[in-house]
């Protein structure tokens, strides 16, 4: 289930991609399939080991084209172990709402992104996320949980302040918002509640089958209750001496 829309965020074979806070690796895997040179980085060692296993399996099965590479590594988003301008593309999906120093993370992403490079940032959308916080303290008052809710204009302002130039936004995963409302209403750790189990089965069916009806419905609902807000930006080229 991808949050980044690669029709709006073009990726070319050979692009150097950093998936920052990659989690289970969903965006990293898609970039690898598209022929990129991918680095998937996360602070969670167990998840990184799992991502590395999947990268190896994908290579074994020939799921990535020739020239594509994939590396999974542990790392700190506030102290990235890469030289300046190391990447053509940076993706950070559903991560910044967890990090106290989000300005520091943006600064590090800008540092390792080459001029002219592209960045995709996704965070929980304000409205659906506010419902979750209202329904359940346990949803966000956990170690490593969500510490803030972004409004769209606030995130875009922080991206501009970091030196990025936003060029597009959209919302995603409208069908997932009610699932999390149900989870919060019945208990975030209570997966046995009938409404939660029934809705989860619907989501799994939708992800596996991708029926037209639910895909169309989600497109219609995304502007209204899309669970995620997605922003795309570029890192401008610095003016040359001749251009000053």
Order of alpha helices (4+ residues) and beta strands (2+ residues): beta-alpha-beta-alpha-beta-beta-alpha-beta-alpha-alpha-beta-alpha-alpha-alpha-beta
